[in-house]
Amino acid sequence: MAPMIFITGGARSGKSRLAEELALGYGAPLCYIATGRAGDGEMAERIACHRARRGPNWQTVEEPLDLAGAVAALDGQFNALLVDCVTLWLTNLLLHRGESPRILDEVASLASLAAGLKTPLILVSNEVGMGIVPDNALARTFRDLAGEANEILAKAADEVYVMFSGLPLKLK
């Protein structure tokens, strides 16, 4: 069985950079599973910067909804799979499906799938629950959903890191 590595932390804390460094340790070919969508110019620019930073050792697969299906289909084809990021995937599911229990079932399916993979899986997620209580129901639902999803994935992971100001702290 290949390891599952879970990396969480705040915005711009270095999560993606750490994930890419860990994946590079497995050698090429590497797969970057992108869950984000370029809905505006600023997001398109962020995506372009991420792609440029990764370089030629990476193949990018865009999958905003069926993350478990994409991971299962790509297993065994690469030396490592990197998912960036879980919270964008959750956003897509929440806006598309709108039901937290169903979404958490999909998170649990991803966690279960990871236990039988041949390819190391690195998951990047944002820690969104350390701030103030949001002022609207959708934001509170998302914060709670992300917290529960992170808990499920961290529990299933072989290694867990949290990033603070560019510094990784290994929790597990």
N, C-alpha and C positions, 0 to 999 in steps of 0.2 A: 504494500500500500504506500502511496505517495503522501507526503505531508500536506496538510492544509495550514496556511499561515494567514492570520487575521491581523490587520493593521488599522487602528482607529486613531482619531485625534481631531483637533480643530482645523478650521480653514487655514490653508497656507502653512501648515505645521511641518510639512516634509513627508507626508504619508506616501504620496506617489513616488517620490524620489527613493525612499527606502524600499518600497515594493519593487521598483525597477532594479535597484542594486541587488536585492535578494534574488530576483529572477535571473539576472545576468550570471549569477553564480552557478546556475544550472547549464549555461551555455546555449548557443543558438541551435535550432530555431526556437523562437519564443513567440507566444501569442498574447496580444493585448486585447481583451474583450471590453469594449467601450459601451457603457450603458447610457451615456449622455447624448443629448440631441442638440444640434446647433440651431436653436430657435431664434437666435438673433446674432447680430454681428459680433458682439462681445464674446458670446459663447463660441462662435466659429473661430475667433482668434485664439481663445484658450485651447481649443482642440488642436488647432494648427501648431501652437507652441509645444503641446505635449507630443505630437507626432514628430516634430523636428528634433526634440530632445532624445527621443527613443532611438532613432537611427535605423539602419538597414537590417539589423538582426531580428526585427519584430514584424510580425504580420498583425494587422488590426482587423478585428471582426466587430462589427457594430450590432449589438443586440439589446434593445431597450426594454423588452418584456420577458421573453422566454430564456432567462439566464441559465436555468438548470438544463434545458434542452441544448443550448449552445455549448455548455461545459461538457455534457455527455457526448455530443457529436465531435468535439475537438480532442477529447481524451485520447492519448496515445499518438497524436500527430505532432506534438511539440515537446520540448524539454521542460517547459513550464507554461502555465496559464495564469495570467494576471487579470483580475477583474477590477476595473476602476470606473465607477464606484458603486457600492451597494446602495448608498443613500439616493443616488440618481435613479437607480433601478426601482427603489421603493417609491420615489416620487412618481415615476412613470406608471407604476402599478396602481398607486392610489388615485391618480387622475384618470386612469383608464378603467379601473374596476371599482374603486371607491369603498371597498370593504376590508377593514383591517384583518378580521379573522381569516379570510381567504388568502390574503397576502402573506400572513404569518405561516399558513400551510405551505406556501411556495418557498418561503425561507427555510422551513423545516425540511422540505424536499431537497433543497440545495445542500443543506448540512448533511443529510443522510447520504446523498449522492457522493459527496466528497470523501466519505469513508472508504469507498471502493475504487477510487480513481487510480490509474497508473501514472498519471502526470501530476506533479506538484501544482497545487492551486493556491494562489495568493489573492486575498480579498482585501480591498481598501474600502473603508467606510468612515463617515464623519461621526464624531461624537457631538450630538446636537442638544443634549439634555443638561448641560452644565450652566446654562444661562437663565434668564428670567422666564417666567411662565408666559407663553404667547397670549396675545389678546383676542385671538379668534379660534373658533372650533377646528377649522382645517389645520391650522398651524399646530394646535395642541394634539390633534390626532396624529399628525406626521411626527412630531417629537416623540410621542409615546410609541408609535410604530417603529421608528428608528431605534429607540432604546431597546425594545423587545427583540427586534431582529438582531441587533448587535449582540445581545445576550445569548441568543440561540447559536449564532455563528461562533462567538468566542468560546462557548462551552464545547462546541464540536471541534474546534481547531486544535492542532498539535502545538502551535506556537501563537502567542498573542503579543502584539506590541502596541503601545500607545505613544504617540508623538507629542512632545511639548517643545515649542520653539526650535524645531529642527533636531531635537535630540530624542532618540528612541529609548523607551523604557520597556524592557521585556517583562511581561507579566506572567507568562506561561511558556 
